[in-house]
Amino acid sequence: MPGAGDAPGLRKVARSSAPFGTPARHRGVGSGTVVGMKSSTKNADDGGSESVRTVVIAFAANLGVAIAKTVAAVLTGSASMVAEASHSWADTGNEIFLLVANKRGARGPDEQRPLGYGRETYFWSTLAAVGLFVAGAAVSIWHGITSLFEGESSSENYAVAYIVLALAFVLEGISFLQSVRQIRAEAKEYERDFLDYALETSDPTLRAVFAEDSAALIGIVIAAAGIGMHQLTGSAAWDAAGSILVGVLLAIVAFVLIDRNRRFLTGEPGSHALWNAVVQRIEQLPEVASVRFVRIEFVGPKQIFLVASVDLVGDSVESSIARTLRRLEGELETNKAVLDAVLTVADPDEDEVGNITAAG
């Protein structure tokens, strides 16, 4: 089963929430996962609020940087500065998409969408990534190539360029540190490696801000190097090359973000550790004798839909079994990680599930 986002959540809940019983680590589980809730009030959790705060800070920083870079690009005529300005305007527009993603994805289940609207977060985040590619990468590469072949030679005001790039680095750094702080806190809580969590988290807005801010800081360094070489050599080709490199960097980041959103939109099943944590959580229910089948799918940031086939203790009549299954589903759904749970009685001929980590 492919690895996915917030695999430590179930494990975290097991430690802190009585309904989940014994901590997963005591049962040989690596890391679990946290993902979701039954009602719309549960969707307004601290993690969601923190992601919104991260996006708002990124928007404010990118807007200020975009304005400053645009002024500098006009004053200096630098190809690298034009690329950086287009990059920052793309990032500013993308933050609006990410705010929409958080807003629309936070809506809880209703009659039209019994599993909620969590997947809308991935759709709007994908639009943001496409915007980064079109408005950021494509414009930067095109302008760099044009400047390179036309042999543009401008009388740049280097002091203005360096001052603006320094200011941009500070503002982008503030936004970057906010995303790092949130990722570090969640990665520690879920017992995950920092970079692994940043790439695999089921929260696309957090991943987008971290990736875009990282690219922005690297892009500023590239732009400064291109402008510096232009100043030293007198050749505008260095400046144009800086623009092209910034565009290539943005294209790579955009493709990574698009691919991650694609995986969650098409049904990300979660990591091996999540699968094992869910199986062991179900086995902790006193009425469950064994687990025969489990299917897990992310339906939003930190939200999963769970389907399982189980053997029940004893030999109850059909009406009693139905009530027992509904009660067990309710117990599983007390964890905000589980948006919805569906349990069925296993076929007597079904094999019992094993440990997928051992199998994989």
C-alpha angles and dihedrals in degrees: 000000000000121000118256146178127295100012094160098063101092088047091052092050090048089059097046107028123068096212089066094058121196116029112259092233089066089059097053098262121148106209130333131201141249117212132147152328144242101242136043091246090061090053090064092074130151093260091058092049091049091051090051090050090051092051093047091052090048091050093052092046094047093047092054092045093048093053093047094047092048091054090047092048091054093047097044105030088218116163090210090052091050088052091049092048092051089047092053094046089050090051091048092053090045092057088060089056089049092051089051088048092055092045098049096036093054094067113113130230120296137167093281095045111027090177094050129239100285094123090063086074089066093046095054091041089054090054088053091052092049088050089053090054097045102036096031113028101030095045093047094049093044093049092046093051091046092051091046096053096038090050094226113198116189131180094237124200094227095184091059091048094051094045092051093046090051091050090047091051091054094048094044089047091057091053091043093052091052091055091045091051092052094045093046092050094048094042090053092047091050094039095239135140111263099238093038090054092046090056099037102039115122089224103094096184093057091047091048095051092047093048095044094047091048090051090046093055092047090046092054090054090049092048092049090050092050093049091045093052089047089054093047099044103027089229117127089201089085090055091049091048089053090054091051093048091051089052093050090049091052092047091054092049091047093051092049091051093046091050093050092050090047091057093053094043091054095048119285108207097199134237131310089252092054091050092052093045091052093048092050092046090055090047089056091065106103094223093055118091096180143342117241104175137010131184121182127184132175111237097175144342107322090350129116137184112218128201120178140169115213144177113232126217113256130005106281127176119260096259092050092048092055092053091047092052092049091050092049091049089053091052091052091048092056084081109084086220091072115069092179135354128199120190127188134181112261125242108253090235094054116111118239114255117254134205106294092202090061091047095046 
